[in-house]
Amino acid sequence: MRIASGLPGLILGIGLIVESSVTALAAEASRATDFGHGTTGEAAPAGEQAESLDVAAPESDAGTLPLVSVDTNFELQFDDTFSTSEADAAYRSLYATIEPEITVNASENFRLFAHMVFEPVLDPPSQTTSYFRDEGLYFEELNAQGTFGALNVAAGLVDPAFGIASDEAPGLYGGDFASSYDYLGAAGVTADWTLSSRDSAAGTVEQVIQASLFNADRTALSKSLFTNRGQTRLSDGGVGNTQGPRSFSLAYTYTTLDSSDEIAGPTARLAVRRLAAGEGDANDELGLVAAAETVYPLSDDRAVVPIAEVAYFVNEGGGSDNAISTTLGAEFDQGPWALSLTGALHDTQASGTPTDYMVTASVGRDFDVALAGEYQVSLGYSYAREEGITGNTVGVLLTKNFSWQR
């Protein structure tokens, strides 16, 4: 009980220290600027950004749209992995993750979009304590987009739709297992068709179908600046890494979003994905996923947000074994506080292969700093077994979102 009661106190202490420091700096500034708020790194709608900046979105050649909008999610995180079944698996690491998303609107129907990521691009060395080690900057998405009525097409580096748990599972480590089967930064084309869009009591309800045709990016953009993660080559193999776009995904998404593009009600996705065999692979990988998330309001400032995702893979990784991956979680929100519990497993259905699993809990709090907007401080704990190695991890995370447009 002392540990449970101490966590909120520690979060509050960290938040108050940051709040007092930022407030002091803001008071000395000759011109204050309001920043937008978000926890997922997703860009807020133009109207919401203008409100957070306390200025009207200027008109440009793109009509009512801003010419340029930038939304940046900043994270500072410390992880301590300890009491592992193999001593070499223990480490401590302090690192930053910065994700700028830049949209340049050439017109109401045509835009350029860039999503960059600055994060550690190499695995941390074992039995060490590292600070901002092996951080690199790369493009996850870089594409040209065109809107034609209900159809939006993007060509370049794209993120083909599949699961949602990697982004939506609550807690510091809730999306870790689901992120292992994401296929991000592919070279190809995506097409989103909005089947319907309507307003409801909970928010805007949309139904969208997304189709993608792609292959692994092997251009110079697959490298990274500062710390080079290396350029992907055809000889590296791996599913999806083929000569030409031979992989595809098809997803149906039902969403209920509020004015800040946050999930406010029933949300679900069904998707299928084929990753074509690369050099050295015996088979294509076929993936199927079903995911659902919703919000159950308990009062004006309390809500429960459950999420579930199940993914099944035939010939996982281009081999001959099938696998299933599951993520189940829930978050309880009360005012500025958030408590979450998430469990995940990955079972390769082959004899003699142990099932990987994870259980993680987190507690976080939002803070509102005068003149500087909001930020979040969270504490998390995870117990996991991966590839036969068990270990404990505790972490502290500071999150802040900055928005700008012109």
C-alpha positions in Angstrom: 0.0 0.0 0.0 2.9 2.4 0.6 4.1 1.9 -2.9 0.7 2.5 -4.4 0.2 5.7 -2.4 3.7 6.9 -3.1 3.3 6.8 -6.9 0.8 9.6 -7.2 2.9 11.7 -4.8 6.0 11.1 -6.9 4.2 12.1 -10.1 2.8 15.2 -8.4 6.2 16.2 -7.2 7.8 15.8 -10.7 4.9 17.7 -12.2 5.2 20.6 -9.7 8.9 20.9 -10.2 8.5 21.1 -14.0 5.5 23.4 -13.7 7.4 25.9 -11.5 10.4 25.9 -13.8 8.4 26.4 -16.9 6.3 29.1 -15.3 9.4 31.0 -14.2 10.8 30.9 -17.7 7.5 32.0 -19.2 7.2 35.0 -16.9 10.6 36.3 -18.2 9.6 35.9 -21.8 8.8 39.1 -23.7 6.1 37.4 -25.7 4.1 34.4 -24.5 3.0 31.7 -26.9 0.3 29.1 -26.3 1.0 25.6 -27.4 -1.5 22.9 -28.3 -2.0 19.8 -26.3 -2.0 16.1 -27.4 -0.8 12.8 -26.1 -0.6 10.8 -29.3 1.4 13.0 -31.6 -1.6 13.4 -34.0 -2.2 16.8 -35.5 -5.2 18.7 -34.2 -7.7 20.1 -36.7 -7.0 23.5 -38.1 -9.7 25.1 -36.0 -8.5 23.5 -32.8 -4.9 24.6 -33.4 -6.0 28.2 -34.0 -7.9 28.2 -30.7 -4.9 26.9 -28.8 -2.7 29.6 -30.3 -5.4 32.2 -29.5 -5.2 33.4 -33.1 -7.4 32.9 -36.1 -6.0 30.5 -38.8 -4.9 32.8 -41.6 -6.2 32.4 -45.0 -3.8 31.5 -47.8 -3.8 30.1 -51.3 -5.3 27.0 -49.8 -8.5 28.9 -48.7 -9.3 28.5 -45.0 -6.5 26.0 -44.5 -3.2 27.1 -43.1 -0.3 27.1 -45.6 1.9 25.2 -43.1 1.0 23.4 -39.9 3.4 21.6 -37.6 2.5 19.3 -34.7 5.4 17.9 -32.6 5.1 15.4 -29.9 8.0 15.4 -27.4 8.8 12.6 -25.0 11.5 12.3 -22.4 11.7 8.8 -20.9 13.8 6.8 -18.5 13.7 3.0 -18.4 15.3 0.7 -15.9 15.2 -3.0 -16.7 16.2 -5.2 -13.8 15.9 -8.6 -12.1 16.1 -10.3 -15.5 16.5 -14.0 -15.9 19.7 -13.3 -17.9 22.0 -10.7 -16.4 23.0 -9.4 -19.8 19.5 -8.3 -20.5 19.5 -5.6 -17.7 20.1 -1.9 -18.7 19.1 1.7 -17.9 18.4 4.3 -20.5 17.4 7.9 -20.6 16.3 9.0 -24.1 14.1 11.4 -26.0 11.5 10.7 -28.7 10.5 13.7 -30.9 8.0 13.3 -33.7 7.3 16.4 -35.9 4.4 16.1 -38.3 4.5 18.8 -41.0 1.7 19.5 -43.5 2.1 22.0 -46.4 -1.2 22.7 -48.0 -0.7 23.7 -51.7 -4.5 23.9 -52.2 -7.6 22.6 -50.5 -7.2 19.3 -52.3 -3.4 18.8 -52.5 -0.8 18.7 -49.7 2.6 17.5 -48.8 3.0 15.6 -45.5 6.1 14.6 -43.6 6.3 12.6 -40.3 9.8 12.5 -38.9 11.0 10.5 -35.8 14.0 11.2 -33.6 14.6 8.3 -31.2 17.2 5.6 -30.4 17.7 3.6 -33.6 19.9 0.9 -32.1 19.2 -1.4 -29.2 20.7 -0.3 -25.9 23.8 -2.2 -24.8 23.2 -4.6 -21.9 24.5 -3.9 -18.4 25.0 -0.2 -19.1 23.4 3.1 -18.1 23.1 5.3 -21.2 22.0 8.9 -21.8 20.6 9.9 -25.2 22.7 7.2 -26.8 22.3 6.2 -30.5 19.5 8.7 -31.2 18.8 9.1 -34.9 16.4 11.1 -37.1 14.5 9.5 -40.0 11.4 9.9 -42.1 8.5 7.5 -41.1 6.2 9.1 -43.6 6.9 11.5 -46.5 4.2 11.7 -49.2 2.1 13.8 -51.5 -1.7 13.6 -50.8 -4.7 14.5 -52.9 -8.3 14.6 -51.9 -11.0 13.9 -54.5 -14.4 14.0 -52.8 -14.6 11.1 -50.3 -11.3 9.7 -51.6 -7.9 10.6 -50.2 -4.7 9.2 -51.9 -1.2 9.3 -50.6 2.0 8.3 -52.5 5.5 8.1 -51.1 6.5 6.8 -47.7 3.2 5.6 -46.0 2.0 3.7 -43.0 -0.3 0.9 -44.2 -3.3 0.5 -41.8 -3.3 -2.7 -39.7 -3.8 -2.7 -35.9 -4.5 0.1 -33.5 -3.1 -1.2 -30.2 0.4 0.0 -30.8 -0.9 3.6 -30.6 -4.0 3.2 -28.4 -3.1 0.6 -25.7 -2.8 2.5 -22.5 0.3 3.0 -20.3 4.0 3.4 -21.0 4.5 -0.1 -22.3 0.9 -1.2 -23.2 1.6 -1.0 -27.0 5.0 -2.7 -27.0 3.9 -6.2 -28.2 1.5 -4.8 -30.8 4.2 -2.4 -32.2 6.2 -5.5 -33.2 3.9 -6.3 -36.0 3.4 -2.8 -37.3 4.9 -2.2 -40.8 5.7 1.5 -40.9 7.5 3.7 -43.4 6.7 1.6 -46.4 7.2 2.8 -50.0 3.9 2.7 -51.8 0.4 4.1 -52.2 -2.6 4.3 -49.8 -6.2 5.2 -50.7 -8.7 6.1 -48.0 -12.4 6.0 -48.9 -14.8 7.7 -46.4 -18.0 5.7 -46.6 -19.9 7.9 -44.2 -19.5 10.7 -41.7 -22.1 12.0 -39.3 -22.3 13.8 -36.0 -23.5 12.0 -32.8 -23.9 12.8 -29.2 -20.4 11.4 -28.5 -18.7 13.0 -31.5 -18.1 12.5 -35.2 -18.7 9.0 -36.4 -16.9 7.9 -39.6 -16.5 4.7 -41.6 -13.4 4.5 -43.7 -11.9 1.8 -45.9 -8.1 2.0 -46.6 -6.2 0.0 -49.2 -2.5 0.0 -49.5 0.0 -1.4 -52.0 3.7 -1.2 -50.9 7.1 -2.7 -50.3 10.0 -1.9 -47.9 11.7 1.4 -48.4 15.2 0.9 -49.8 16.0 4.5 -50.7 18.5 6.7 -48.8 15.5 7.7 -46.6 15.7 4.3 -44.9 18.9 5.6 -43.3 18.9 8.0 -40.3 20.8 11.1 -39.4 23.1 11.6 -36.3 23.2 7.8 -35.7 22.9 5.9 -38.9 20.8 2.8 -38.7 21.9 1.7 -42.2 20.2 1.6 -45.5 17.8 -1.3 -46.2 18.8 -3.5 -49.1 17.1 -6.2 -51.1 19.7 -8.7 -49.9 18.6 -8.0 -46.2 15.5 -10.1 -46.9 12.4 -10.0 -44.7 8.8 -10.1 -45.6 7.7 -7.0 -47.5 11.2 -6.4 -48.8 10.6 -7.2 -52.5 11.5 -5.9 -55.9 8.4 -3.8 -56.5 5.2 -3.4 -54.5 3.9 -6.9 -53.9 2.5 -6.4 -50.4 -0.9 -5.0 -49.6 -3.3 -4.3 -46.8 -7.0 -3.6 -46.6 -8.7 -2.2 -43.5 -12.1 -1.1 -42.4 -12.2 1.4 -39.6 -15.2 2.7 -37.6 -14.3 5.7 -35.4 -16.1 8.0 -32.9 -13.9 11.1 -32.4 -14.3 14.3 -30.4 -13.3 17.8 -31.6 -9.7 17.1 -30.7 -9.6 13.9 -32.7 -9.5 11.8 -29.6 -11.5 8.6 -29.3 -14.8 9.4 -27.7 -17.0 6.4 -28.3 -17.2 3.0 -30.2 -14.2 2.5 -32.4 -13.2 -0.7 -34.3 -11.0 -2.0 -37.0 -10.9 -5.1 -39.2 -7.9 -5.6 -41.4 -6.0 -8.1 -43.6 -2.4 -7.7 -44.7 -0.2 -9.7 -47.0 3.6 -9.3 -46.7 5.3 -10.8 -49.7 8.3 -13.1 -49.2 11.7 -11.5 -49.4 15.0 -13.1 -50.1 15.5 -16.1 -47.9 11.8 -16.3 -46.9 9.9 -19.6 -47.5 6.4 -18.1 -47.6 4.4 -14.9 -47.7 3.0 -13.7 -44.4 -0.8 -13.3 -44.1 -2.0 -11.2 -41.1 -5.6 -10.7 -39.9 -6.5 -8.3 -37.1 -9.7 -7.3 -35.2 -9.6 -4.4 -32.7 -12.1 -2.5 -30.7 -12.0 0.4 -28.2 -14.7 2.6 -26.6 -15.3 5.1 -23.8 -17.7 4.5 -20.9 -18.4 7.8 -19.2 -19.1 7.4 -15.4 -19.5 11.1 -14.7 -18.5 14.5 -16.0 -14.8 13.9 -15.2 -14.6 10.1 -14.9 -14.5 7.4 -17.6 -13.3 3.9 -18.4 -11.6 3.2 -21.7 -11.2 -0.5 -22.6 -9.4 -1.8 -25.6 -8.9 -5.3 -27.2 -7.0 -6.4 -30.2 -6.3 -9.9 -31.6 -4.0 -10.5 -34.5 -3.4 -13.9 -36.3 -0.5 -14.5 -38.6 -0.1 -17.4 -41.1 3.5 -18.1 -41.9 4.7 -15.4 -39.5 7.8 -13.7 -40.7 7.9 -15.7 -43.9 8.5 -19.0 -42.0 6.2 -22.0 -41.7 4.7 -21.3 -38.2 1.5 -19.5 -37.4 1.2 -17.1 -34.5 -1.4 -15.2 -32.5 -0.9 -11.9 -30.6 -3.4 -10.4 -28.2 -3.6 -7.1 -26.3 -6.2 -6.4 -23.6 -6.2 -3.2 -21.6 -8.3 -0.6 -19.8 -7.7 3.0 -18.5 -9.6 4.7 -15.8 -9.6 8.5 -16.1 -10.6 10.8 -13.3 -9.9 14.5 -13.8 -6.2 14.9 -14.6 -5.4 11.4 -13.4 -5.2 8.2 -15.4 -4.7 4.7 -14.2 -4.2 1.8 -16.6 -3.6 -2.0 -16.7 -2.7 -3.9 -19.9 -1.8 -7.4 -20.7 -0.4 -8.9 -23.9 0.8 -12.2 -25.3 2.4 -13.5 -28.4 2.1 -17.3 -29.0 4.1 -18.9 -31.9 2.2 -22.1 -32.5 5.2 -24.3 -32.8 6.2 -27.1 -30.5 8.9 -26.2 -27.9 8.4 -22.4 -28.4 7.4 -20.6 -25.2 4.7 -18.0 -25.2 5.8 -14.4 -24.8 3.7 -12.3 -22.4 3.6 -9.0 -20.6 1.6 -7.3 -17.8 2.0 -3.6 -17.3 0.5 -0.9 -15.1 0.8 2.9 -15.3 -0.4 6.0 -13.5 -0.2 9.4 -15.0 -1.3 13.0 -14.4 -1.9 16.0 -16.7 -0.5 19.3 -15.6 -1.6 22.7 -16.9 1.2 25.3 -16.9 0.2 29.0 -17.3 1.1 30.4 -20.7 2.7 27.1 -21.9 -0.3 24.7 -22.2 -0.4 21.2 -20.8 2.0 18.3 -20.4 1.8 14.8 -18.8 4.0 12.9 -16.4 3.5 9.1 -16.1 5.1 6.2 -14.2 4.9 2.7 -15.5 5.9 -0.9 -14.5 6.1 -3.9 -16.8 6.8 -7.6 -16.2 7.5 -9.5 -19.4 8.9 -12.7 -20.9 10.2 -12.4 -24.4 12.2 -15.1 -26.2 12.5 -17.0 -23.0 13.9 -14.1 -21.0 11.9 -12.6 -18.1 12.5 -9.1 -16.7 11.0 -6.2 -14.8 11.0 -2.6 -16.1 10.0 0.6 -14.5 9.9 3.9 -16.3 9.1 7.6 -16.0 7.7 9.6 -19.0 7.3 13.3 -19.6 5.1 14.2 -22.6 4.5 17.6 -24.3 2.9 18.6 -27.5 3.7 21.7 -29.5 1.6 23.0 -32.4 2.2 25.9 -34.8 0.7 27.0 -38.1 0.8 29.8 -40.5 
